[in-house]
Amino acid sequence: MLGASVYVVPFMIQRNVPGIGDWVLPAFLFAAVPAILAALAYSILASAMPRAGGSYVYASRGLHPYLGFVASFSQWFGLSIVIGVIAYIIVPFFRDIAVALEWVRLAALLELGVVRVGLALTMIWGFVGVNVMGAKFYQRTLIPLMFLMFALGGIVIVTGFWFDQADFAAALLEREQRSVPSGTADIDIATFLAAAAILFASFIGFDAIAQAGGEAKNPARNLPLAIGIAIVTVGAYYFLFTAAVYHAVPWPFVAEEAIAKDITAPGLFGYLLPSGWAVAIVAGAAIALINDLPAMLLAVSRLMFAWAEDGIFPRWIAGVHPRHHTPRAAILLSGAMASIGILGSHFAGDFFLGIDIMVTSMLVNFLLMCVTVLTLPSRNPALADAVTVLRSRRWQRILAIGGVILLTGFLVIHIAKDLTTETSAWYFHSTPVWFIVMALASVIYFRELGKLKREGVDVQALFRQLPPE
């Protein structure tokens, strides 16, 4: 779950949601509430249905097969696109390292579009290979990167609380002979909620834990435990990181810079730190971005595998590698969609479209997970009895209803903001793109479901039981 959005989103939000000003931290805290409720819903469902495919299995068995497909395809599409976005925005971090080290020719080379796209595609398909190789190879790749990320991100936290805004103002005056701009934020509720909806995306990642349920040891216990650890520790880390940056850097400066260009935490701290430390922070951001890729590819590929295993997607997608025992076809197709995300980011010239698609997709997914917690006892009593996390139905209803209300509100606000934002073409709005893709996916779903019925499969019985382990 520990990703790199914290290096960019809490600061670029000054451009994406003008007027948020010094209310970023309260918006971040508010965004954590529906994220925690969604994480609890995932934990409840994972304890009863520890299978590959996570959200698809949960909603198809506990709500409705088609809504399970909607929840999971929305998740697959949004995360696959943002995998490509992440790979695409890694390259400028490499460029910043080259600039800090005064490797001028390399920095200029990394500015070229063909180089940027080529490196992004190379990273995607390199981690496709990591996922095909299997869980042990994946573990040896991911765990060291995670500890390195915490260590390098810790530099930002310590530095941010060590320096104050007066130090930053002095450094800015010395380096660029300019003063920190002044500003006041006349916040309104619409601006606050729009910012919280965007910052909510920083908390996703725990959903990836649920997708590989069939490959975890003692999944009924370990999946909910991992989700709980992730949302608490990483959420606290994100908040400390953001608070540290805004403690040292005045928000009017962040807002002014965000309007003029893309900014990151390492770029802002470049005013306060020697070049060597700045390089370490940029490297931490790059590693955090790279670390996102294998985890997200693992999650989205297991969704495809679960659809194909149930027969609502072409069955050849459920093919398993004979040696590594991984869903090779599903991983390759997910890598292909991520590659489209890279090309889309490049030709559109704006990576925020991919982030907006991901936010829409995940809000729909989390909303349907909360609804599933409400419907599971009536839809599938046997699976409801298998729940081991928060077994009290009263508390399950309270958290699920709270999640439904907050997530619906976030979804409405996010869609309204998307549709009212001025763009050069309709397809730069995430909402119509999401609806078109979901319509095309639904055609495949109903076609494959029809095939199952014609083959004499008892569809109702199929969706009452869990897939085989």
C-alpha positions, 0 to 999 in steps of 0.5 A: 500500500505504501506508494508514491502519491504522497510525494505528489498529490498533497501538493499538486492538489493546490492546482487541481482543487484551487482554494484548498490552501492550508486545509490540505491536512484536515481534508487528508484526515477527513478522507481517511474516514471512508477509507477506514470504513472501506478497509473494515468492509474488505477485512470482514469479507476477506475473512469469510471469502479468502480467494483470488479475485477479492472484490469480485468474489465478495460482491458476486457471492454476497450481493449480485454476480453482475454487481460483483463484475461491475465492482471488480472491472471498475477496479481492474480498469482504474488500477490498470490505467494508473499503473501506466500513469505511475510508470510514466511519471517515474521518468521525471524523477530520474531526470531530477536525479540527473539534474541534481548530479549535474548529468546534463546530457542524461537529463536532456535525454530523459526529456525526450518523449520516445525515451520517456515512453520507452523507459515506462514501457520497459518498467511495466513489462519488467514487472510483468515478468516479476509477477509471472515468476511467482510469489517468492520472486515477487517477495524478494523484489518488493520487501527490500524496496518497501524498507528502503522507501520508509527510510528515504521517506523518513528523511522528508519527515525529519527534515520537514519538522527540523526546518520551519517556514522562516528557514524556507523563506531565507533559503528562497531569498538566497537562492532566487532573490524572491520572497514567499508570496502571501495568501489567504484561503477562503475555504468553502465546503465544496472545495474541501470535499472535492480535495478530500475526494482526491486525497482519498485516492492516497489510501487505496492499496489495501484492496490489493491485499485481498486480490491474492487471497488464494496465495496467502498463508492462513488467508482468513486470518492474515488478509484482514490483519494485513489490511488493518496494518496497512491502513493504520501504519501507511495512513499515519506515515502519509499524514506525517509526511504531508504535515512535515512538508507543509510545516517547512514550506508555506502553502502559498508558495506551494500553490503558486508553484503548482499552478506554474509547473508540476511539483513534488516534495523532493523539488520543494525540499531542494531549497532546504537541503544540500544536493546529496540529500535532495538526491536521496529524497528524489530516489526515495520517490522514484523507488516508491513509484517503482514499488507500486507497479508489481503490487498493482499488477498482482492485484489486477491480474487476479481479478481477471483470473477470477472472472475467467475461472467463473466463466464470465470472461473467456476461459483461456484467461484463467490459464496458469503457468505450468512452472510458476503457477501464476495466471500468465494470460491475466498478467499479460493482459493487465500489462497491456492495459497499463501500457495503454495508460502510458500512451494515453498519458503521453499523448494527452499531456496530462496524467491527472486524467488517469488519476481521476479515472482511478478515483472514480473506479475505486469509489464505485468499488469501495461503495459496492463492498460496503453494500455487500457487507449489508446484503451478505447475511440474506444473500449467502447466510453460510458465508456470513456465518464464516465471518471472523472479523467484527462478527457483531451484525449491529457493528457491521451495519453501522460501519457499512451504512457509514461507508455507503453514505460517505463514499456515495457523497465522495463519488457524487462530488468527484463526478460533479467536479469532473463534469464541470471542469473545462477541458479541450475535449469530452474524452478528457473527462473521466466519467464518460470514459468510465461509463463507455468502458463499463458498457463494453465490459458488460457486453462481454459479461452478458455474452459469456453468462449466456454461454454458461446458461446454454451449456447447462450450468446452474448459474445460481448455484455457481455464485452461491459457493466460493471458487476452488482454492 
